[in-house]
Amino acid sequence: MIDLRSDTVTRPSQAMLAAMTRAETGDDVWGDDPTVLSLQARVAGEAGKEAGLFFPSGTQSNLAALMAHCGRGDEYIVGQAAHTYKYEGGGAAVLGSIQPQPLDNAEDGSIPLERVAAAIKPTDDHFARTRLFALENTIGGKVLPAAYVAEATQFAHGRGLATHLDGARVFNAAVASNQSLKAMAEGFDSMSICFSKGLGAPVGSVLVGSRALIEVAHRWRKVLGGGMRQSGVLAAACLHALDHNVARLADDHANAARLAEGLAQIDEVKVMSHATNMVFAQFPQADCAALEAWLKERGILTQMLYASRFVTHLDVSAADIDTFVAAVKAYFKR
Ligand SMILES: Cc1ncc(COP(=O)(O)O)c(C=O)c1O
């Protein structure tokens, strides 16, 4: 199947599975799994932070970070479109007693700083205590403007807020903007990175930050049920991904551009945006279900909505993109 629904659908390659089989393991709850320790140290080093912590998922990594920054009755400022706010089951509020203060994202994914300034609560018992400003990069595939990130993180710190980056796809941002992971993490007190998206690992995220913050997150990871045992098997997949699957993200970006160009040639389709490995396009509402079924019959998995998202990844080739575009064309010509 050609699966364009998400970059989370990749299957571990034979080489990745072999690396997992070879992994040296220990008990990570006891802190002695050498492969997990090596992944944590490597990612922290590359991100220019003191320490790293391995998590089973990006959701848990983000949540532990929010809980490390904020206590009960505290508040974090976040975009309406942000994964930590919109797509993580309200975990910050449900499990962390943290009040989200969502603000509309601008078209480029940023949150205008005058909106942030107006949302910061004064010190007064009527209000939650505003503690944290959280951004996401990439967001909807878009790379946040570097100048905005620098200004926003400085602004937040100036107002006494900590900063967190949901960097589930921060390697896509780094490759697309030809910047290091360290440059992408600059200004953030914590950053969560996923290995189960474009990097092709089956599971795994790493949270990086100061040693003190990671110690607090370590406690919350345990409370959230994220303490794993011989997780070196999983960390080995992430280390393999770091060695082999970072630079090639440029291929995914090129394939997304190819997909956007292909769809743009079809009268019935309106490409709304395209950035890094994601394309958003509108299809006639009445055709969505039939088109999704038509594509599935031809071995192509999509989630066809009025506004659909297509995501490229390491299991999708340029030829697969051409097959997909040809199938969409054929549907509208039939
Ligand atoms: C931007 C972003 N952040 C966080 C996550 C959560 O990752 P996970 O599915 O590993 O919990 C996702 C998942 O798709 C995501 O897209």
The ligand as an SDF file (V2000), in Angstrom:
LIG
                    3D

 16 16  0  0  0  0  0  0  0  0999 V2000
    3.0510   17.7420   16.3990 C   0  0  0  0  0  0  0  0  0  0  0  0
    2.8400   16.4960   17.1960 C   0  0  0  0  0  0  0  0  0  0  0  0
    3.1690   16.4850   18.4900 N   0  0  0  0  0  0  0  0  0  0  0  0
    3.0160   15.3920   19.2490 C   0  0  0  0  0  0  0  0  0  0  0  0
    2.4960   14.2310   18.7260 C   0  0  0  0  0  0  0  0  0  0  0  0
    2.2630   13.0540   19.6310 C   0  0  0  0  0  0  0  0  0  0  0  0
    3.0440   11.9620   19.3310 O   0  0  0  0  0  0  0  0  0  0  0  0
    2.5760   10.4750   19.7290 P   0  0  0  0  0  0  0  0  0  0  0  0
    1.6130   10.0410   18.6720 O   0  0  0  0  0  0  0  0  0  0  0  0
    3.8680    9.7210   19.7230 O   0  0  0  0  0  0  0  0  0  0  0  0
    1.9610   10.5370   21.0730 O   0  0  0  0  0  0  0  0  0  0  0  0
    2.1380   14.1820   17.3750 C   0  0  0  0  0  0  0  0  0  0  0  0
    1.5660   12.9500   16.7890 C   0  0  0  0  0  0  0  0  0  0  0  0
    1.2630   12.8500   15.6350 O   0  0  0  0  0  0  0  0  0  0  0  0
    2.3080   15.3470   16.5940 C   0  0  0  0  0  0  0  0  0  0  0  0
    1.9500   15.3750   15.2960 O   0  0  0  0  0  0  0  0  0  0  0  0
  1  2  1  0
  2  3  1  0
  2 15  2  0
  3  4  2  0
  4  5  1  0
  5  6  1  0
  5 12  2  0
  6  7  1  0
  7  8  1  0
  8  9  2  0
  8 10  1  0
  8 11  1  0
 12 13  1  0
 12 15  1  0
 13 14  2  0
 15 16  1  0
M  END
$$$$
